[in-house]
Amino acid sequence: MQASGSRLGMWSVFKHLIMDEGLFRFWKGAHVMASGCIPSHASYFLCYEQLKEWFHMENEEYEVTKSMLIGSCTTFLHDFFITPADGKFLNRLTV
């Protein structure tokens, strides 16, 4: 839209996309991202709950060191699954 010489609005682009590829054009590639998001979010929350239990955190007081360790471990595990789903390999599957 930014590179075109003509003035394009949201509705004209919407109409153009539907006429070219149909209504399912807007969900193209969603299954690929879902295949990465589902295991990454599941591992994130599973790791979070398990580490909270392992460190005996009952949310009665805030412990900075344990919270930072739990946050970094869960983020690493989440990114371990989602990064390959966001890369070039899976983007080629949507083309």
C-alpha positions in Angstrom: 0.0 0.0 0.0 2.8 2.4 0.8 4.8 1.7 -2.4 1.9 1.9 -4.8 1.5 5.1 -6.8 -2.3 5.2 -6.4 -4.2 6.0 -3.2 -5.3 2.7 -1.6 -7.6 2.5 1.3 -8.5 -0.3 3.7 -11.7 -1.2 1.9 -10.2 -1.2 -1.6 -7.4 -3.5 -0.5 -10.0 -5.8 1.4 -12.1 -6.0 -1.8 -9.1 -6.7 -4.0 -7.9 -9.5 -1.7 -11.3 -11.2 -1.6 -11.7 -11.0 -5.3 -8.3 -12.5 -5.9 -8.2 -15.3 -3.4 -11.4 -15.4 -1.5 -12.3 -14.9 2.1 -9.8 -17.6 3.3 -6.9 -15.3 2.1 -7.0 -13.6 5.5 -6.2 -16.9 7.3 -3.4 -18.0 5.0 -0.5 -19.2 7.2 -2.5 -19.2 10.4 -2.1 -23.0 10.8 1.7 -22.7 10.5 1.9 -20.2 13.3 -0.6 -22.1 15.4 1.6 -25.2 15.1 4.4 -23.1 16.8 2.3 -21.1 19.2 0.4 -24.0 20.8 3.5 -26.0 22.0 5.4 -22.8 22.9 2.6 -21.4 25.1 1.9 -24.8 26.6 5.6 -25.3 27.5 5.7 -21.7 28.9 2.8 -22.2 31.4 3.8 -25.8 32.2 7.4 -24.7 33.1 6.0 -21.7 35.0 3.7 -23.7 37.2 6.3 -26.5 37.8 9.0 -24.1 38.8 6.7 -22.2 41.1 5.9 -25.4 42.8 9.6 -26.5 42.9 10.7 -23.2 44.5 7.8 -23.3 47.0 6.4 -19.9 45.9 2.9 -19.4 47.2 2.6 -15.7 46.3 2.7 -14.6 49.9 5.9 -12.6 49.5 7.8 -11.4 46.5 11.2 -13.0 46.0 13.1 -11.2 43.2 15.8 -13.9 42.6 13.3 -16.7 42.3 11.0 -14.7 40.1 13.8 -13.7 37.7 14.9 -17.3 37.5 11.4 -18.6 36.8 10.8 -15.8 34.2 14.0 -16.4 32.3 13.5 -20.2 32.2 10.0 -20.0 31.0 10.9 -17.3 28.4 13.8 -19.5 27.1 11.6 -22.5 26.8 8.8 -20.5 25.0 11.3 -19.1 22.6 12.9 -22.5 22.0 9.6 -23.6 20.4 8.4 -20.4 18.8 11.6 -19.2 17.1 11.7 -22.0 14.5 8.0 -21.4 13.7 8.7 -17.8 13.0 11.7 -18.4 10.7 12.2 -18.8 7.0 11.5 -22.6 6.9 7.9 -22.3 8.0 7.3 -19.1 6.1 8.0 -21.0 2.9 5.1 -23.3 3.7 2.6 -20.5 3.5 3.6 -19.3 0.0 
